[in-house]
Amino acid sequence: MLFDQIDKLIETALREDISNGDITTDAIFDKDAKAHGKYIAKEDGVICGIDVVKRVFEILGGEFEFTPNFKDGDKVKKGDVIAKIKGDARTLLSGERVGLNLLQHLSGIATATSLAVEAVSGTDTKISDTRKTTPGLRLLEKYAVKVGGGSNHRFCLADGVLIKDNHISACGSITKAVEKAKRSVPHTVKIEVEVESLDEVREALAAGADIIMLDNMSNELMAEAVKIIDKKAITEASGNMGQKNLFEVAKTGVDIISIGALTHSVRAMDISLKFKV
């Protein structure tokens, strides 16, 4: 099922790019023309998307041979040859941009995640993503976070209860929202509550929340909240975490730091594909 989703994603990207053909490549190269190329890292980073690139050309069709020198999760240096590819020139040139887009984007996420994980090294705090993903790319983007050493938050709204500020406002209180959730969902489903003050921390804890999200709090306030919670619930730091000193946040004692910027505004890793015929 997961492979079907990835294939559909790639097929959508290929239709977007070459639905009416590649008039440049088709005009310049005969059907029997051959070419070979190298994927070259233009900066240091963590590679992610090797098999995805290969699958792009498998779906596109035509004869080709793809030889990776690295696997997903490997760190590369500027100038490293990530992989080599050879085969039908039309196939390779027509699929070049879709493959590169995915490889660069996923490697950018894996690299950013790896840096975040390194930033909290020596602590017990985990780095997590959010649902702030590119529409249609969530499966691959969350995979890239895992490749970079991070952990995944919910994949979709059915994965767990997360009572946020708008839920609380519409329901009337944290206590009411948690009570209603507990009556409706199976006991196997965890309930998380977003809080913004110590009073809300106490209310969420008293209501029986399994996870308490400390949203947009100062480090000092988060440290106090962690003391109040005292391991009776999992603690998650959230809110512009991509702009903060992650080690200092981890020192507050939170269990998880969730970072939307890992996926919603990450910079693609600079990778080039150089061809020769």
C-alpha positions, -999 to +999 in steps of 0.1 A: +000+000+000+028+024+009+046+016-024+013+023-043+011+057-027+047+066-036+041+054-072+010+076-075+030+106-061+058+100-087+033+095-115+016+128-106+049+146-107+058+131-140+025+140-155+029+175-143+064+178-159+061+158-191+024+151-197+027+164-233+062+151-239+097+165-237+100+184-269+136+195-263+150+161-256+129+144-283+141+170-309+178+166-301+182+129-294+173+098-314+155+070-297+186+048-296+209+076-281+226+067-249+238+089-220+254+086-186+255+109-157+266+115-121+246+128-091+270+151-073+267+166-038+273+204-040+273+207-002+276+185+029+244+167+040+224+136+047+212+117+017+175+106+014+155+095-016+179+071-035+153+045-041+127+072-050+150+085-078+154+050-091+117+045-091+112+077-111+130+061-140+114+027-136+080+043-139+091+065-168+103+034-187+132+029-210+165+011-204+187+024-176+212+014-150+213+032-116+243+026-094+242+043-059+274+049-040+255+059-008+223+048+009+196+068+026+209+081+059+245+083+048+263+116+053+281+130+022+306+157+016+307+184-010+319+168-042+309+132-034+294+113-063+261+101-048+251+078-077+257+071-113+231+065-140+233+054-176+209+043-203+185+058-229+192+095-232+156+104-236+146+085-205+173+100-184+169+136-195+131+135-193+131+122-157+160+143-146+141+171-129+115+151-111+141+128-097+163+156-086+135+176-071+126+147-048+162+138-040+171+174-031+139+180-011+141+148+009+178+152+015+172+187+027+147+174+053+170+146+064+199+170+067+179+196+088+166+168+110+201+154+115+214+188+126+185+192+151+192+157+165+228+166+169+218+198+187+202+179+215+228+152+217+236+143+253+200+148+264+170+125+265+149+148+243+137+135+209+132+156+178+098+152+160+081+165+129+045+178+127+016+177+102+029+209+086+039+190+054+037+197+017+003+185+005+007+151-012+043+146+001+037+138+037+046+101+035+080+108+019+087+139+041+080+120+073+102+092+060+130+117+054+127+129+091+132+093+102+162+090+079+176+121+096+173+105+130+141+121+141+107+107+151+073+111+136+043+128+151+008+120+138+006+110+101-030+121+099-059+132+121-070+097+128-037+087+145-044+103+178-063+130+198-046+164+198-068+190+215-055+224+204-065+259+213-094+261+189-108+228+201-106+241+237-123+274+228-151+257+209-157+231+236-154+254+266-125+241+286-096+216+286-114+195+311-146+192+290-126+185+258-106+157+275-137+142+291-155+141+258-125+126+240-121+099+266-158+089+262-154+087+224-121+071+216-107+037+225-085+034+256-056+025+233-056+060+218-034+087+236-048+121+242-026+151+238-035+187+249-019+219+238-014+244+267+000+279+269+001+286+306+009+268+339-028+270+349-036+251+317-008+226+324-024+218+358-058+215+342-046+192+314-028+171+340-058+168+363-080+159+333-058+129+325-040+140+294-013+115+282+008+141+264+010+178+272+022+202+245+039+233+258+031+258+231+052+289+226+065+290+262+097+305+273+124+280+284+119+291+320+081+285+318+087+251+302+111+241+329+085+249+355+058+230+336+080+200+334+084+200+372+046+203+376+039+174+352+066+154+370+066+125+344+028+120+349+025+128+312+048+131+282+059+166+275+063+182+241+078+216+233+062+233+203+060+267+186+087+282+164+112+256+176+132+259+144+142+294+155+154+284+190+185+271+206+174+234+208+199+224+234+186+250+257+150+238+251+161+202+258+177+213+291+142+222+303+136+184+305+109+181+278+106+147+262+100+158+227+107+189+206+083+191+176+096+213+147+072+222+118+101+238+099+117+204+093+091+200+065+072+232+059+101+255+051+132+234+048+159+243+022+165+217-004+200+202-004+221+213-034+227+183-056+234+183-094+231+157-121+258+161-148+253+142-181+276+130-208+265+114-240 
